[in-house]
């Protein structure tokens, strides 16, 4: 039985429903079936459609099939499966890791910050990765070329339990990979370094059909007939786009075109192209708030801050957004996205 067949997807749904009380979406069941059959998947679905949950569900299904081999007598699965996830930013790693842990699955986040933090505690995260059983290992693209990652490649037991390599925000291979994150273009090469072929699950919400998709498929090393593209609309009906004309430039020290933010009664999230611009805007808003005798809360989120500070900022955002739904708090968050988030 092929897991990507009608019968296979029914089995996947039944396992998740009966054993884990999970109602799987159509695109999730389709992706899981294709990956269980050993083929690659490029999933282009909207933000919030459950790409992380797909990996969680996949781990649940593999573990359940390993404990109940009669459900799939023609195929054996490891009782302690491993999934390797490549994330473009530390914040995505931390967020995804927390959600996976919340689902009862071990998750190990490996990036420059976590390596240094745990090293001070006497722990080597790469040694932890090869020593502990079932888990999701989340790494930054740059870690794939590190000496530490070599210990994963050299561990035959871990490699035999590795079921899937997932790549988050795969469209960045086309953009960041051309400029400051060249390691992102080389992610697809990692599979060739494993002794056994593992399927790849590449996820994104913003990859256009045509040349952009073809380039990503090429960088991933997807072979004709051995992959499936799952594409759904990324339209968000709960988002409204409003255009405002800027009357002043953004490179100065004052930003009167954005002072309307001070009059909002709900939290605001502002994306800045550079870290320096984010700091200038934050300072300008604070100075203007003092002039207007208004009390506001501003937190900056970027790679120059410590992991602890950024984690506190995320917790702050979640708390004020929850409070804003009840109309009892105001908040401002300035976030810098893009470069140097490794």
C-alpha positions in Angstrom: 0.0 0.0 0.0 1.3 3.4 -0.9 0.8 6.0 1.8 0.0 8.6 -0.8 -2.9 6.6 -2.0 -6.5 7.0 -0.9 -6.2 4.1 1.5 -2.9 5.4 2.8 -4.2 8.8 3.6 -7.2 7.2 5.3 -4.8 5.3 7.5 -2.9 8.5 8.3 -6.1 10.2 9.3 -7.3 7.3 11.4 -4.0 7.0 13.3 -3.9 10.8 14.0 -7.6 10.9 15.0 -7.7 7.8 17.1 -4.3 7.8 18.7 -3.6 11.5 19.0 -7.0 13.2 18.7 -5.8 15.2 15.7 -8.0 16.2 12.8 -5.5 16.5 9.9 -6.0 18.9 7.0 -6.0 17.6 3.4 -2.7 19.2 2.5 -1.1 17.8 5.6 -2.3 14.3 5.0 -1.1 14.5 1.4 2.4 15.7 2.4 2.7 13.0 5.1 1.7 10.3 2.7 4.2 11.4 0.1 7.0 11.7 2.6 6.3 8.2 4.1 6.6 6.8 0.6 10.1 8.3 0.4 9.4 11.1 -2.1 10.1 14.8 -1.8 7.5 17.5 -1.1 7.4 21.2 -1.9 4.5 22.6 0.1 3.4 26.1 -0.8 0.6 27.0 1.6 -0.4 30.1 3.5 1.2 31.3 6.8 -0.6 29.6 9.7 -1.8 26.6 7.5 0.1 24.2 9.8 3.5 23.5 8.2 5.1 22.9 11.6 2.1 20.8 12.6 2.7 18.6 9.5 6.1 17.6 10.9 4.6 17.0 14.4 1.9 14.8 12.8 4.6 13.0 10.7 6.5 12.1 13.9 3.4 10.9 15.6 2.5 8.7 12.6 6.0 7.2 12.2 6.2 6.4 16.0 2.7 4.8 15.9 3.5 2.7 12.9 6.7 1.5 14.5 4.8 0.4 17.6 2.1 -1.2 15.5 3.9 -2.9 12.5 0.8 -4.8 11.5 -0.6 -1.5 10.2 2.1 -1.3 7.6 3.6 -4.8 7.2 5.5 -4.0 4.0 7.5 -1.2 5.6 9.4 -0.9 8.8 9.8 2.4 10.8 12.2 3.3 13.6 10.8 3.5 17.1 12.9 6.7 17.7 12.6 8.6 14.4 14.6 11.8 13.8 13.7 14.8 11.6 16.2 17.4 10.7 14.8 21.0 10.2 16.7 23.8 8.6 15.5 27.3 9.7 16.6 30.6 8.3 16.4 32.6 11.6 17.0 31.9 15.3 13.5 33.2 16.2 11.9 30.7 13.8 14.0 28.0 15.3 13.0 28.9 18.8 9.3 29.3 18.0 9.1 26.0 16.1 11.1 24.2 18.8 8.7 25.4 21.5 5.7 24.2 19.5 7.2 20.8 18.9 8.1 20.5 22.6 4.5 21.5 23.4 3.3 18.6 21.3 5.3 16.2 23.5 8.2 15.6 21.1 11.8 16.3 22.0 13.3 19.2 20.1 16.9 20.4 20.0 17.6 23.9 18.7 21.2 24.3 17.5 22.5 27.7 16.5 25.3 30.0 17.5 23.5 31.3 20.6 22.3 28.0 21.9 25.7 26.4 21.3 27.5 29.1 23.3 24.9 29.2 26.0 24.9 25.4 26.6 28.7 25.2 26.3 29.0 27.5 29.3 26.9 25.0 31.2 29.2 22.2 30.1 26.9 20.7 27.5 27.8 20.0 23.8 24.5 20.1 21.8 25.9 18.1 19.0 26.8 15.3 21.4 23.3 15.6 22.8 21.9 15.2 19.3 23.6 11.9 18.7 23.1 10.5 22.2 19.3 11.1 22.7 16.6 9.2 20.8 13.5 10.4 19.2 13.6 14.1 18.4 13.5 17.0 16.0 16.8 18.7 15.4 16.6 22.3 14.3 19.7 24.0 12.8 20.7 27.1 11.0 22.0 26.7 7.4 25.5 27.7 8.5 25.6 24.8 11.0 25.4 22.3 8.1 29.0 23.0 7.2 30.3 23.0 10.8 32.5 20.4 12.4 29.8 19.8 15.0 27.4 18.7 12.3 30.0 16.2 11.0 29.3 14.2 14.2 25.7 13.8 13.1 26.8 12.7 9.6 29.3 10.2 11.2 26.7 8.6 13.5 25.3 5.6 11.6 22.6 5.0 14.3 21.2 8.5 14.1 21.4 8.6 10.3 19.5 5.3 10.1 16.7 6.9 12.2 16.6 10.1 10.2 13.3 10.0 8.3 13.0 13.5 6.8 14.9 16.7 6.2 12.7 19.8 6.3 13.6 23.2 5.0 11.5 26.1 6.3 11.0 29.3 4.2 12.4 27.5 1.1 11.8 30.5 -1.1 14.8 32.2 0.7 17.1 29.9 -1.2 16.4 32.1 -4.2 16.8 35.5 -2.5 19.0 35.3 0.6 21.0 32.5 -1.0 22.1 34.9 -3.7 23.5 37.5 -1.4 24.4 37.4 2.3 23.2 33.9 3.2 25.0 31.8 0.5 24.8 28.8 2.9 21.1 28.7 2.2 21.7 27.9 -1.4 23.7 24.9 -0.4 21.1 23.3 1.9 20.0 20.9 -0.8 23.5 19.4 -1.0 23.3 18.1 2.6 21.2 15.1 1.5 24.0 13.7 -0.6 26.2 13.6 2.5 23.9 11.0 4.3 24.5 7.4 3.7 20.8 6.7 3.0 18.5 8.8 0.9 16.0 10.7 2.9 13.0 12.7 1.6 12.9 16.5 1.8 10.0 18.5 3.0 10.4 22.1 1.7 7.8 24.6 3.0 7.0 28.2 2.1 4.1 30.5 1.7 5.5 32.9 -0.9 7.0 30.9 -3.8 5.6 31.9 -7.1 5.0 29.4 -9.9 7.4 29.4 -12.9 11.1 30.4 -12.8 11.2 30.9 -9.0 9.8 27.5 -8.3 12.0 25.8 -10.9 15.1 27.4 -9.4 14.2 26.2 -5.8 13.5 22.7 -7.1 17.0 22.7 -8.8 18.7 24.0 -5.6 16.9 21.3 -3.6 18.0 18.6 -6.0 14.5 17.4 -6.6 14.4 14.8 -9.4 11.6 14.5 -12.0 9.0 11.9 -10.9 10.4 11.7 -7.3 8.7 14.8 -5.8 5.3 16.3 -5.5 4.3 20.0 -5.3 1.4 20.8 -3.0 0.2 24.4 -3.7 -2.7 26.1 -2.0 -3.8 29.7 -2.0 -2.0 31.9 0.5 -4.7 34.5 0.6 -5.5 35.8 4.1 -9.0 37.1 4.3 -8.4 38.4 7.8 -5.7 40.8 6.6 -6.6 44.2 5.1 -4.0 46.3 3.2 -4.1 50.0 3.7 -1.7 52.3 1.8 -0.4 55.5 3.6 1.7 58.1 1.8 5.0 59.0 3.4 5.5 62.8 3.7 9.0 62.5 5.1 12.0 60.2 4.4 12.9 57.3 6.6 16.7 57.9 6.8 16.6 60.8 9.2 16.2 61.1 12.9 12.6 62.2 13.0 9.7 60.2 11.5 6.5 62.4 11.6 4.9 60.2 9.0 4.8 57.4 11.5 3.7 59.3 14.6 0.1 58.1 14.0 1.3 54.9 15.7 1.2 56.8 19.0 -2.5 57.2 18.7 -3.3 53.5 18.2 -5.2 51.7 20.9 -4.0 48.3 19.7 -0.5 46.8 19.4 1.5 47.6 16.3 4.3 45.5 14.7 6.7 47.6 12.6 9.2 45.9 10.2 12.4 47.9 9.5 14.8 47.1 6.6 17.9 47.5 8.8 18.7 47.3 12.5 20.0 50.9 12.5 16.7 52.2 11.0 14.8 50.3 13.7 16.8 52.0 16.5 16.3 55.4 14.9 12.6 54.9 14.6 12.3 53.6 18.2 14.1 56.6 19.5 12.0 59.0 17.4 8.8 57.5 18.7 10.0 57.6 22.3 11.0 61.3 22.0 7.7 62.2 20.4 5.7 60.3 23.0 7.5 62.3 25.7 6.5 65.5 24.0 2.9 64.4 23.7 3.1 63.1 27.3 2.0 59.7 26.3 3.1 56.4 27.9 4.1 53.6 25.4 6.0 50.4 25.5 8.6 49.8 22.7 10.7 46.7 22.4 13.1 46.0 19.5 13.6 42.5 18.2 16.7 41.7 16.2 19.8 39.5 16.1 21.9 42.0 18.2 19.9 41.2 21.3 20.4 38.2 23.4 18.3 35.1 23.0 16.8 35.7 26.5 15.8 39.3 25.6 14.3 38.3 22.3 12.4 35.4 24.0 11.1 37.9 26.6 10.0 40.2 23.7 8.1 37.4 22.0 6.4 36.6 25.3 5.6 40.3 25.7 4.0 40.4 22.2 1.9 37.4 22.9 0.7 38.8 26.2 -0.2 42.3 24.9 -1.9 40.8 21.8 -4.0 38.7 24.1 -4.8 41.7 26.3 -5.5 43.9 23.3 -8.3 41.5 22.4 -9.9 42.5 25.6 -9.1 46.1 25.1 -7.0 46.6 28.2 -3.5 47.3 27.0 -1.4 49.2 24.5 1.9 48.2 23.1 4.4 48.8 20.3 6.9 46.4 18.9 9.6 47.2 16.4 11.0 44.2 14.6 13.9 44.1 12.2 13.6 41.1 9.8 16.0 39.9 7.1 19.8 39.9 7.2 22.2 38.5 9.8 19.6 36.5 11.8 21.7 33.4 11.8 
